[in-house]
Amino acid sequence: MSKVEELAERVERLVLRHEELKRTNALLEQQLASVSSERDSLRSRLAAARSRIDALLERLPADGGGDA
């Protein structure tokens, strides 16, 4: 096999690898977007839960210290 043919074969393999990496990167970007969205949703739910807990704590009677 001539050097030009070997070089052409290596270039073809590199192009195929590049395309494979582009597809992998696109999938990873999709996963990142999905996980980021889930994280934002969980943060929002956590903030809402904290607000509800704070509201419930405010409704508790103050401790009079009578039953110790």
C-alpha positions in Angstrom: 0.0 0.0 0.0 1.4 3.4 -0.9 1.9 6.2 1.5 -0.8 8.2 -0.1 -3.3 5.3 0.3 -2.2 4.8 3.9 -2.7 8.5 4.6 -6.1 8.5 2.8 -7.2 5.5 5.0 -6.1 7.3 8.2 -7.9 10.5 7.1 -11.1 8.4 6.5 -10.8 6.8 10.0 -10.3 10.3 11.5 -13.3 11.6 9.8 -15.4 8.6 11.0 -14.1 9.1 14.5 -14.9 12.8 14.3 -18.5 12.1 13.3 -18.8 9.6 16.1 -17.5 12.1 18.6 -19.9 14.8 17.3 -22.9 12.4 17.8 -21.7 11.5 21.3 -21.3 15.2 22.1 -24.8 16.0 20.9 -26.2 13.2 23.1 -24.2 14.5 26.1 -25.5 18.0 25.5 -29.1 16.7 25.5 -28.5 14.8 28.7 -27.0 17.9 30.3 -30.0 20.0 29.3 -32.3 17.4 30.7 -30.4 17.1 34.0 -30.1 20.8 34.3 -33.9 21.2 33.8 -34.5 18.5 36.4 -32.1 20.2 38.9 -34.0 23.5 38.4 -37.3 21.8 39.0 -36.0 20.2 42.2 -34.6 23.5 43.4 -38.0 25.1 42.9 -39.8 22.3 44.7 -37.3 22.5 47.5 -37.9 26.3 47.9 -41.6 25.7 47.9 -41.3 23.0 50.6 -39.1 25.3 52.7 -41.7 28.0 52.5 -44.4 25.6 53.6 -42.3 24.4 56.5 -41.5 28.0 57.5 -45.2 28.8 57.5 -46.0 25.7 59.6 -43.3 26.6 62.1 -44.7 30.1 62.5 -48.1 28.6 63.3 -46.7 26.5 66.2 -47.4 27.9 69.6 -44.4 29.5 71.4 -43.0 27.2 74.0 -44.1 28.5 77.4 -41.5 26.3 79.3 -44.3 24.9 81.5 -43.8 21.2 80.7 -40.1 20.5 81.1 
